[in-house]
């Protein structure tokens, strides 16, 4: 054995074979690059696959949430009519409703005197009684106050009347102050103007509730995923139908009121047709832009069509009174009757919202979305007092503006025209908003309101 073999302790041939094996497994730089590229492509492909699966999972979650939300809304929207009637016609609040009507009748009677004393009394007791019932509503969260103000005896009026007298006395003292009495009167006058204008928008918004309840019931009975032209037809027919009903009403009035018979001529009829046609065209144009892709959906069509069929009756009434007031002095009896209807509407609408919110809280109580014991401003126990407070403020503002000739819109004819004009404009807006809320609530559109009514195409 040679010296080298002894030093390495290995056979040269065996050593060479090991070296050859290592060299054969050694990779070139080109091989490394190819392996890296293949590895990156595999990782990228896996990431893309994971992203795709993640997006599919997110879509599934959103669709599930949308389905649950839609099912919940369809179950929770209906409110028992018995519960609503129990709030409106409850014996525990009978004296409060009678006090409200008596106060508004008093305002209406003294408003025809057109005197400064009448304006001052409406100003004082309008604000005073409205604040008195508003505070009473807030105090009803206490059990003792609730039992006192909600009873079947005359003593239920003690608290709201006492508070009303306190606030009225404070306002009277402020108005008769030598230093800032005049500024206070000007401020309160502007307050009534603001209340009057805001109420017209609120009236159009509250009026949606009874017709929305009917439309939701019709929608729940409609078949799923069925195409129909019902929505388009009813939205076209609704203003035309109420235009014809309005014409018949004007004809009957002309036959029974001689002063209006001379005004009910071909020009009056032309104005009526043009007014209703213009309103109907504008509304349908924006509505069609909003519903362009969904107007033939059976459930959407049922809701939109039946809501329009009812709500256009409300709009046609105001359009008719607006046109009538252009020729004739509004009647005190008509104003009082309409005010009673408005009062019942406010109580009804607020009651529906309160009961629906309470039903929603009860439905969410066993879930993670439960909001605890926190309650809203209104409940079924105090909603009647808030309603009375709001309607006193509205009635007082209407009669005050009809009495005070120095106001910006003094005179009952000017008040009537402006009121009905505001209701017509805001009513069309409400009709569009209700349809927009339906589409967004069902996850059919995601645009903003303005974009939805002006966009002819949807991506």
matplotlib code that plots the C-alpha trace (Angstrom):
import matplotlib.pyplot as plt

x = [0.0, 1.3, 1.9, -1.1, -3.4, -2.2, -2.7, -6.3, -7.2, -9.4, -9.1, -8.4, -11.1, -13.6, -12.7, -13.1, -16.5, -17.7, -16.4, -18.1, -21.4, -21.2, -20.4, -23.3, -25.7, -24.3, -26.8, -25.7, -26.9, -29.3, -30.9, -31.3, -33.0, -35.5, -36.3, -36.8, -39.1, -41.1, -41.4, -42.5, -45.1, -46.4, -46.6, -48.2, -50.8, -51.5, -52.0, -54.3, -56.3, -56.5, -57.5, -60.2, -61.5, -61.3, -63.4, -65.9, -66.1, -66.6, -69.3, -71.0, -70.9, -72.2, -75.0, -75.9, -76.0, -78.1, -80.5, -80.8, -81.3, -84.0, -85.7, -85.5, -87.0, -89.8, -90.6, -90.2, -91.9, -95.4, -97.0, -100.2, -103.0, -104.5, -101.4, -101.5, -105.2, -104.6, -102.1, -104.3, -107.7, -106.5, -108.8, -105.7, -104.9, -108.4, -108.3, -105.1, -106.5, -109.6, -107.4, -105.4, -108.5, -109.9, -106.7, -106.5, -110.1, -109.5, -106.6, -108.7, -111.5, -109.4, -107.3, -110.3, -110.2, -106.9, -106.0, -102.7, -104.1, -105.0, -101.4, -99.9, -102.2, -101.3, -97.7, -97.7, -99.9, -98.7, -95.1, -96.1, -98.4, -96.0, -93.2, -95.4, -96.4, -92.8, -91.4, -94.3, -93.3, -89.7, -90.7, -92.8, -89.8, -90.4, -93.1, -94.9, -95.1, -96.3, -99.1, -100.2, -100.3, -101.7, -104.9, -108.6, -109.4, -109.3, -106.3, -104.1, -104.1, -102.6, -99.0, -99.0, -101.4, -99.3, -96.1, -97.8, -99.0, -95.5, -93.9, -96.7, -96.2, -92.5, -93.0, -95.7, -93.3, -90.5, -92.6, -93.7, -90.2, -89.2, -85.6, -85.8, -89.6, -89.6, -86.6, -88.1, -91.3, -89.4, -87.4, -90.5, -92.2, -89.3, -89.5, -93.1, -92.1, -89.4, -91.8, -94.4, -91.9, -90.3, -93.7, -94.6, -91.6, -92.3, -95.9, -95.0, -92.5, -94.9, -97.6, -95.5, -96.0, -99.6, -99.0, -95.7, -97.3, -99.8, -97.1, -94.9, -97.8, -98.4, -94.7, -94.6, -97.5, -95.7, -93.9, -90.1, -88.0, -90.9, -90.9, -93.9, -94.9, -97.1, -94.6, -94.4, -98.1, -99.2, -96.7, -98.1, -101.7, -101.6, -101.4, -103.8, -106.3, -106.2, -106.4, -109.8, -110.9, -109.8, -111.9, -115.0, -114.4, -114.1, -117.3, -119.2, -117.9, -118.9, -122.4, -122.8, -120.8, -121.9, -118.8, -116.7, -119.0, -117.8, -114.2, -114.6, -114.2, -112.1, -109.0, -109.3, -109.5, -106.5, -104.4, -105.4, -104.5, -101.2, -100.3, -100.9, -99.3, -96.2, -95.8, -96.4, -93.9, -91.1, -91.7, -91.8, -88.7, -86.6, -88.2, -87.5, -83.9, -83.6, -85.5, -84.1, -82.7, -85.2, -88.6, -89.7, -88.8, -92.1, -91.5, -90.0, -92.8, -95.5, -94.0, -93.3, -96.7, -99.0, -97.1, -97.5, -101.2, -101.8, -99.3, -100.5, -103.9, -102.1, -100.3, -103.4, -105.3, -102.6, -102.4, -106.2, -106.3, -103.3, -105.2, -108.5, -106.7, -105.6, -109.2, -111.0, -110.4, -109.6, -112.3, -111.8, -113.7, -111.5, -108.4, -109.6, -110.7, -107.3, -105.5, -107.4, -106.4, -102.8, -102.8, -104.1, -101.5, -98.6, -99.7, -100.1, -96.8, -94.8, -96.6, -95.6, -92.0, -91.9, -93.5, -91.3, -88.2, -89.3, -90.1, -86.6, -85.0, -86.9, -85.9, -82.2, -82.1, -80.7, -78.1, -74.8, -76.5, -78.5, -78.1, -78.8, -81.2, -80.6, -83.9, -84.8, -86.4, -89.9, -91.7, -95.2, -96.0, -94.9, -95.3, -98.8, -97.4, -94.6, -97.2, -99.4, -96.4, -95.5, -99.1, -99.7, -96.6, -97.8, -101.3, -100.2, -97.7, -100.4, -103.0, -100.4, -99.1, -102.7, -103.4, -100.3, -100.4, -97.0, -95.3, -93.4, -96.2, -99.2, -102.7, -104.5, -104.4, -100.7, -100.2, -102.3, -100.5, -97.0, -97.9, -99.3, -96.5, -93.9, -95.8, -96.0, -92.3, -91.3, -93.9, -92.3, -88.9, -90.3, -91.8, -88.4, -86.6, -88.9, -88.2, -84.5, -84.5, -86.2, -83.6, -80.7, -82.2, -82.5, -78.9, -80.0, -78.1, -75.2, -75.2, -76.0, -79.5, -78.7, -76.6, -79.4, -82.1, -79.9, -77.9, -79.5, -77.1, -75.8, -72.6]
y = [0.0, 3.5, 6.3, 8.3, 5.5, 5.1, 8.7, 9.0, 5.6, 5.1, 3.4, 5.9, 4.4, 4.6, 8.2, 9.1, 7.5, 9.6, 12.7, 11.9, 11.3, 14.7, 16.4, 14.7, 16.0, 19.5, 21.9, 24.6, 28.2, 27.7, 24.8, 26.9, 29.7, 27.3, 25.7, 29.1, 30.2, 27.0, 27.4, 31.0, 30.1, 27.3, 29.7, 32.4, 30.0, 28.8, 32.5, 33.2, 30.1, 31.2, 34.7, 33.3, 31.1, 34.0, 36.2, 33.4, 33.0, 36.7, 36.8, 33.9, 35.6, 38.8, 37.0, 35.1, 38.3, 39.9, 37.0, 37.0, 40.8, 40.5, 37.6, 39.6, 42.7, 40.8, 39.2, 42.3, 44.9, 44.0, 45.6, 44.5, 46.9, 46.1, 47.5, 50.7, 51.2, 50.6, 53.5, 55.9, 55.1, 54.1, 55.2, 56.1, 58.9, 60.0, 63.2, 64.2, 63.9, 65.9, 68.6, 68.7, 69.1, 71.7, 73.7, 73.6, 74.6, 77.5, 78.6, 78.3, 80.4, 83.3, 83.3, 84.7, 87.8, 88.9, 90.7, 91.2, 89.6, 86.5, 86.3, 86.8, 84.1, 81.6, 82.4, 82.0, 78.9, 77.3, 77.1, 76.6, 73.6, 72.1, 72.2, 71.0, 67.8, 67.3, 67.4, 65.1, 62.6, 62.7, 62.2, 59.1, 56.9, 57.1, 54.7, 57.1, 59.8, 57.2, 56.0, 59.6, 60.8, 57.6, 56.9, 56.8, 59.8, 63.5, 63.7, 62.5, 66.1, 67.5, 67.1, 68.2, 71.2, 72.3, 72.2, 74.0, 76.8, 77.1, 77.4, 79.7, 82.0, 82.2, 83.0, 85.7, 87.3, 87.3, 88.9, 91.7, 92.5, 96.1, 95.2, 92.1, 91.4, 92.6, 90.5, 87.5, 87.9, 88.1, 85.0, 83.0, 84.2, 82.9, 79.7, 79.2, 79.8, 77.2, 74.7, 75.3, 74.6, 71.6, 70.1, 70.0, 67.8, 65.7, 65.3, 63.9, 61.5, 60.3, 59.7, 57.0, 54.7, 53.4, 52.9, 51.3, 48.8, 47.8, 47.6, 45.4, 43.0, 42.8, 42.2, 39.3, 37.6, 38.0, 35.0, 35.0, 35.5, 36.1, 38.8, 41.1, 44.5, 45.3, 47.8, 49.9, 49.8, 50.8, 53.6, 55.0, 54.4, 55.8, 59.5, 59.1, 57.3, 59.9, 62.7, 61.2, 60.9, 64.5, 65.7, 64.0, 65.6, 69.0, 68.4, 67.5, 70.6, 72.8, 71.4, 72.1, 75.3, 78.1, 80.3, 77.5, 76.7, 79.7, 78.8, 75.2, 75.8, 74.4, 76.4, 75.0, 71.5, 72.1, 73.3, 70.2, 67.8, 69.7, 69.7, 66.0, 65.0, 67.1, 65.6, 62.1, 62.4, 63.8, 61.1, 58.2, 59.4, 59.4, 56.2, 54.4, 55.4, 53.9, 50.7, 50.2, 46.7, 45.6, 47.0, 43.6, 41.8, 40.5, 41.6, 44.9, 45.6, 44.7, 47.0, 50.0, 49.7, 49.4, 52.1, 54.5, 53.6, 54.7, 57.5, 59.3, 59.7, 61.7, 63.8, 64.4, 65.7, 68.3, 69.1, 69.6, 71.8, 73.8, 74.5, 75.2, 77.8, 79.7, 80.6, 80.4, 81.3, 78.1, 77.0, 76.9, 73.6, 72.1, 73.2, 71.7, 68.4, 68.1, 68.9, 66.1, 63.7, 64.9, 64.4, 60.8, 60.2, 61.5, 59.3, 56.3, 56.7, 57.3, 54.4, 52.0, 53.1, 52.6, 49.2, 48.1, 49.1, 47.3, 44.2, 44.4, 44.7, 41.6, 39.7, 40.6, 40.0, 36.4, 37.4, 39.2, 42.3, 43.0, 46.6, 46.0, 48.0, 51.2, 52.6, 55.3, 58.6, 57.2, 54.1, 52.8, 54.6, 58.1, 58.2, 59.8, 62.7, 63.4, 63.3, 65.8, 68.0, 68.1, 68.6, 71.5, 73.2, 72.6, 73.8, 76.9, 77.7, 77.4, 79.5, 82.1, 82.6, 82.8, 85.5, 87.6, 89.8, 91.1, 87.7, 86.8, 84.5, 86.1, 85.4, 82.0, 81.9, 82.4, 79.8, 77.2, 77.7, 77.5, 74.5, 72.4, 73.4, 72.1, 68.9, 68.2, 68.7, 66.7, 64.1, 63.3, 63.1, 60.7, 58.5, 58.1, 57.6, 54.8, 53.0, 53.6, 52.2, 49.1, 48.5, 49.1, 47.1, 44.1, 44.6, 45.3, 48.7, 50.3, 53.8, 56.9, 58.3, 61.1, 58.7, 56.2, 58.6, 60.3, 57.3, 55.7, 52.8, 50.5, 48.6]
z = [0.0, -1.0, 1.5, 0.1, 0.6, 4.1, 4.9, 3.5, 4.7, 1.6, -1.7, -4.5, -6.7, -4.0, -3.3, -6.9, -7.1, -4.1, -5.7, -9.0, -7.1, -5.4, -8.6, -10.4, -7.7, -7.7, -9.5, -11.9, -11.5, -14.4, -12.6, -9.4, -11.3, -12.9, -9.6, -8.0, -10.8, -10.6, -6.8, -7.1, -9.7, -7.4, -4.5, -6.6, -7.9, -4.4, -3.3, -6.1, -5.4, -1.7, -2.7, -5.0, -2.2, 0.3, -2.1, -2.6, 1.2, 1.7, -1.0, 0.7, 4.1, 2.7, 0.8, 4.0, 6.0, 3.3, 3.3, 7.1, 7.0, 4.4, 6.2, 9.5, 7.9, 6.3, 9.6, 11.7, 9.6, 10.4, 13.5, 15.0, 14.3, 17.7, 19.4, 17.3, 18.0, 21.7, 21.7, 19.7, 21.3, 24.8, 27.6, 29.6, 27.2, 26.3, 28.3, 26.8, 23.3, 24.2, 25.7, 22.5, 20.3, 22.6, 22.5, 18.7, 18.4, 20.7, 18.6, 15.4, 16.8, 18.1, 14.9, 13.0, 15.1, 13.5, 16.7, 18.4, 21.5, 19.6, 18.2, 21.7, 23.2, 20.4, 20.9, 24.6, 25.0, 21.8, 23.1, 26.7, 26.1, 23.6, 26.1, 28.9, 27.1, 25.8, 29.4, 30.5, 27.8, 29.0, 32.7, 31.8, 32.2, 35.9, 37.1, 39.4, 36.7, 34.2, 36.5, 37.2, 33.6, 32.2, 34.1, 33.2, 35.5, 35.0, 37.3, 34.4, 33.2, 36.4, 35.4, 31.7, 32.4, 35.4, 33.4, 30.5, 32.8, 34.2, 30.7, 29.5, 32.5, 31.8, 28.2, 29.1, 31.5, 28.9, 26.2, 28.6, 29.6, 28.7, 27.7, 25.6, 25.1, 21.5, 20.6, 22.3, 20.3, 17.0, 18.0, 18.8, 15.6, 13.5, 15.6, 14.5, 10.9, 11.2, 12.9, 10.1, 7.3, 8.9, 9.7, 6.0, 5.3, 8.4, 7.4, 4.0, 5.7, 8.3, 5.7, 4.1, 7.1, 6.5, 2.8, 3.4, 5.8, 3.1, 0.4, 2.6, 3.1, -0.6, -1.2, 1.2, -0.7, -4.1, -5.6, -5.6, -8.8, -11.1, -13.8, -14.0, -15.4, -12.4, -10.8, -14.0, -14.7, -11.2, -11.0, -14.2, -13.4, -9.8, -10.7, -13.5, -11.3, -8.6, -11.2, -12.2, -8.6, -8.0, -11.0, -9.6, -6.2, -7.8, -9.8, -6.6, -4.8, -7.7, -7.6, -3.8, -3.4, -5.6, -5.1, -6.6, -9.5, -11.5, -10.9, -12.1, -15.8, -18.6, -17.5, -13.9, -15.3, -17.6, -14.7, -12.7, -15.5, -16.1, -12.4, -11.8, -15.2, -14.4, -11.0, -12.3, -15.1, -12.9, -10.3, -12.8, -14.7, -11.5, -10.3, -13.6, -13.5, -10.0, -10.8, -14.3, -13.7, -11.0, -12.0, -13.2, -10.0, -8.6, -5.0, -5.8, -8.3, -5.7, -3.1, -5.4, -7.2, -4.2, -2.3, -5.2, -5.5, -1.9, -1.6, -4.7, -3.0, -0.3, -3.0, -5.1, -2.0, -1.4, -5.1, -5.1, -2.0, -3.4, -6.7, -4.8, -2.6, -5.7, -6.3, -3.0, 0.7, 2.6, 5.0, 8.8, 8.8, 6.2, 8.1, 11.3, 9.8, 8.0, 11.3, 13.0, 10.3, 10.6, 14.3, 13.9, 11.3, 13.5, 16.4, 14.1, 12.4, 15.6, 17.2, 14.4, 14.5, 18.3, 18.2, 15.4, 17.3, 20.4, 18.3, 16.7, 20.2, 21.3, 18.2, 18.7, 22.5, 22.2, 19.6, 19.6, 18.1, 21.2, 22.4, 26.0, 28.1, 26.3, 24.9, 22.5, 23.3, 22.7, 24.0, 23.7, 27.0, 26.1, 22.3, 22.7, 24.7, 22.2, 19.4, 21.3, 21.8, 18.2, 17.0, 19.4, 18.0, 14.4, 15.1, 16.9, 14.1, 11.5, 13.3, 14.3, 10.7, 9.6, 12.2, 12.3, 9.2, 10.0, 9.6, 6.5, 5.2, 7.0, 5.9, 5.8, 2.0, 1.9, 4.6, 2.8, -0.5, 0.9, 3.1, 0.3, -2.1, 0.4, 0.9, -2.8, -3.3, -0.2, -1.0, -4.4, -2.6, 0.0, -2.7, -4.3, -0.9, 0.1, -3.1, -2.7, 0.8, -0.5, -3.2, -0.9, 1.9, -0.4, -1.6, -5.2, -5.6, -3.8, -5.3, -3.4, -3.7, -6.1, -8.3, -8.4, -9.7, -12.4, -13.6, -16.7, -16.7, -13.9, -14.0]

ax = plt.figure().add_subplot(projection="3d")
ax.plot(x, y, z, "-o")
ax.set_aspect("equal")
plt.show()
